Amino acid sequence: MIVSEQASQQLQRPAEGSVDTAKRRQILEGARSLFLAQGFDAASMNAIAQEAGVSKGTLYVYFKSKEELFEAIVEEQCSAQAEQIFAIDDDPDVGGALKRLGCEFVRFLCRPGGISPIRTVIAIADRMPELGARFYLAGPARGIASLKAYFEDQVARGVLKPHDCEVAAAQFISACLSTTYRPMLFNFAGPPDDARINHVVDMAVRMFLAAYGTTPETTPETTSGRTTERGS
């Protein structure tokens, strides 16, 4: 996924002291800005070179085509998303880990400028199916796989009941996004506020723990700016 200027600076960490990496970063930033402003079809390699402040010859040294450049941006941002948001590791507090992941993921997808690139991928996936597939593998599939692995570890430890961890991971993510991110994707609604995000994710966590938890449900719930524990 393609992030905004501020999010990009926070999530992307190019190798220090590498002129080659710095030049590549310069090109990616210029291309990302142009794709967001003009869309994929309208952006030309000439315009991308101008936006990035490099010669057309230099641009082609790094990327052979506009499609290859767009793929690089998509894959990089999906990787950044997976590293930053889906890094659950071995957190034994399943409810707390899911609450953090769900809220961060919704905010990441609903950030300013976060929807347009995804619409672009969807729009060009018919004529560039390999790009759509690579986007899915680098983004949604990778997130599901990370969450699946976490669930499997918790099942092995007896924290969660045995279940289809892949399907459960996909269902949890979908529950967090269905009434927050997806309405934005279709221009039906604007970005959800924090209260809405917390409410939706809390419900997703409670449903997951009710189905697969081995102990009575205890999940974080934010009320009046404070985080409390609510058991059922």
N, C-alpha and C positions, 0 to 999 in steps of 0.2 A: 504494500500500500504506500501511497505517496503522501508524505507528511508536509505540514506547513513549514515556513522558514524557521520559526522558533523551535518546533518539535524536531525538525531535521538536525539542527545544531546540537540538540540534547541527545538524540538517539544515535547519530552517526559519529564514529570515532576513527577517522583515517589515520594511517600510520604516520607518526611524527617524523619529520626529516626526510620524507620521500617526495621529491619533486614530481615524480610520475603520478603518485597518488593525489597530490595536491592539484595537478592539472586535470586529472580525471574527475575529482570532486568539483572543480570549477565548471567543467562541462555538464556534469549531472545537475548541478544547481541551476545553471542557465536553462537547460532543457526542461527541468521540472517547472520552473517559473513560466516558461513559454507554453508548455502543455496545459498548465492550469489556466492561463490567460486566454489561449486561443483554441484549445482542444487539439487532439492528436492529428486529425486530418488537416487542419489549417496550418500547423507548424511545419516549416520546411527546414532542411539541414542548413541552408544559408541563414535563415532567421535564428536558428539555434546557435550557430557559430557566433553571430553578432551579439546575441543575448549573453552568451558565455564569455565573450571577450577573447575569442581565439580565432585563428584562421580556419578556413574550411578544410585546408590540408591537414592541420593538426587534429581537427574533429574526426576526420576519417582515419587517422592513425589509431584512435581509440575505439571508434565505433563505425562499423561498415554501413549502417543504415539507421534511419529513424526508428525502425522497429526494434533493432538490437539495442538501441539506446533506451527506448521505453521499457523493454524487458529488464534491462539492468536496474533501472530505477524501481520497478515493481518488485523485483527479487530482493533488492537491498532493503527496501522498507518493510517487506514481509519478514525478513530475517531480523531486523531491528525490533519489530513488534514481538516476535516470538521470544527473543532474548530478554526483552524488558518486561513483558507482561506475563508470559507463560512460564517464567522461571519460578516454579513452585517448590522444586527440590523435594525435601523430605519433611515438610511441615506437617506435624501430627494433628494440628488443629484444622480439620477439614473444613468446618464451617467458616472459620476465619480466613483460610486460604482462598476459598471460593468467593467469599465476599470481596476480598481485595482484588482478585483476578477479574471478577465480573464487573465491578465498578470501574477499574482501570481500563478494561477493554472497551466498555461502552463509551467512556469519555474519549478514548483514543479514536474510535471510529467516528464519533459525533463532533470532533474538534472542527474549528473553522477550516475550510478547504479540504476536509477529509473525504467528502462524498464524491466530488467531481471526478477524481481519478478512477474510482471504482466504477462509476457510470461509464467512463471511457473504456475500461477493460470489457465491460459487458457489451458495449456498443460495437466493439471491433472483434469480439470473440468469434462471430460467425465466419468472418473472412480470414481471421488469424487464430484458428483453434489452438495452435500450439502455445500462443500467448495466454489464452484463457486457461489452458491446462497447467501451464507453469505458474500462473498466478494462484490457482487453487492449491497446487502442491506446496508452494512456498508460503502461502498464507493460511487459509482455512484448514487444509489437511494437516499442516504442521501444528497448528494450535490444538486440533482434536487429538493428534498423536501425543502431544506433550501432556495433555490432561488425562488421556487414557493411561499413559504410563504411571502418572501419579495415582490414579484410582487403583490400578493393579497393585502398586506397592502397598496401598492402604488396605486392600483386600488381603494381601499376604500377611499383613500384620494383625489382621483381625479387627481393624478399625471400621471397615466397611464390609457389608455382606457381599458374597460372590454375585456378580452380575456381568452383563455385556458392557464392558468398560468403554468400548469405542462408541457404541450407541448412546450410552449415558453421557459421555463427554459432549457429543454433538447436541444432544437434547438440552443439556445445561446451557451451553453457549447460545443456542437458539432461544431458550427461555429468557435470557438476558437481553437479547437483541430485538425480539419480535415487536415489542411495543415502545422501543426507544430509538433504535437505529433504523429499522426498516421503514417506518413512516417517513423519515428524512430522506431515505434513498429514493422514494417515489414522490418527493416534494409534497407530501401530505401534511407534514408538520415540521416545526423547527426543532432545534436542539433541546433535549430534555434537561430540566434543571437537576441539581444534586438531589433534591428531595425525591423526585420521580425516579432517578437512577437507583438510589438507595432502596426505595420501595420495591421496584421491580426485581432487583438482584436479591434482596432479602427473601422475596417469595420463591425465587428460583432455588436459593440455598435451602430453604425450609422443605420444599418439595423433594429435592434430592436427598436430604438427610432422612426425611420421613420414609423414603423408599429403600434406601441402602444403608442407613446408619445402623450400628449395632447397639447403640445406647439411646436413651430418650433424647429427643431433639433439643439441642442447645445451639442457637445461632445468634450472631451479633445483630442487633437492631438499633438503628440510629433514631433517637427521639430527642427533639429540641436541642440538637447540636451535640448531644452526648451519646456515647456508645454504651449500651447496656447489654446484659445477657437475659434472654427470654427462653425459659424451658417450657415444654409442653408435657 
